[in-house]
Amino acid sequence: MRRSRLLMEFEAIAEKLGVQVVREKLLGSRGGLCRVYDQHLLFLERNLTEGEQVEVFVTALSRFPLGDIQMLPRVRDLLTRSHDGKQQEVSQGTVNEH
């Protein structure tokens, strides 16, 4: 599968943050961020559409401080909106922790 420029940008940001991206067949999950010892891993279901992959990247990478990382304006906007939405949910007490 040919990756778009948008996905390549997210992968580059993950690499700059030290997050290893792992594409696997995940049963019943789209993927997400986890930490094993000192290593952050971002698991992605390998059969996700590009849009679904972007959603997983945005959810995971918006948790990191991104101010010093160069990225496309479109990508920064997606990450900032996701982060701001999470901050608003926390302040309103509407975050569900699993």
N, C-alpha and C positions, 0 to 999 in steps of 0.2 A: 504494500500500500504506500503510495506517495504521500508524504506528509506536507501539509501546507506551510507557508511561511509563518503563520500564526502558531501552529504547533511547534515548529522549530524554535520559535522565539521562547515559548514556555519551557521547552526542554533546555535551552541555553540558560535561562534564568534559574531553573532548578539546579543545573550544574554549578553556576556561580554561587549558589547558596549551599552547595555540598549535599544536595538531595539526589539520591540515586533513583532514576526512573526504571521501574520494572514492569514490563508488559507480560502478563500471564493470563491463562484462562482461569478466571475466578468464578467459582460456582456461587451464584446468588448475590454477587457484589459488583458494583461498578469500579470499586477501588477506593483508595484513600491514602492518607499519610500515616506512617507509623515510625516509631523510633526503636531501634535495636541497639542497645548500649549507646554509643555516641554517634551512630549513623542514622540519618533520616532516610527513609525509603518511601517512595510514592508508587504504590501499586495501581496499575491500570488494567482493567479487563481489555484484553487484546482485540475483542470484536466490537468495541464501542465505536459509534460514529464520531466524526471529527468534533461535532458540537458537544457530544457527551464527554469526550476527552478534555475539551476546553473547560467544561464545568468542573471536572475533577481537579484539573490543574489550578483553576481560579480558587476553588475552595481550599486547597492545600497551601498554595503559595501565598495567599493573602494573610496567612498567619505569621509570616516572617517580616522583619523590618526590610523594606525595599527601597528606601530613600536614596541610597548611594549606587543603586544598580541601574545602568543604562538599559532602556527598553523602548520599544515602539510606543508612541502615545496611546494607541488603541489598547494595548496590553495593560499599560499603567492604569488607564481608565477602568478597565474591567476589574483589575485587582483592587483598586481604591474603592470602587462602588461596593464590592463584596466585603471588604474590610469595614467600611462605614456601616453597612447593613448589619454586620455582626455586632459592632459596637452599640448600635441602636437597640438591637434585640437584648443585649446584656443589660443596658440601662433601663429597659422596660420590663425586664424579668421574663422575657418570652423565649429564652434559649432552652432547648431540650437537650440535656446531656444523656448520652447512652453509655 
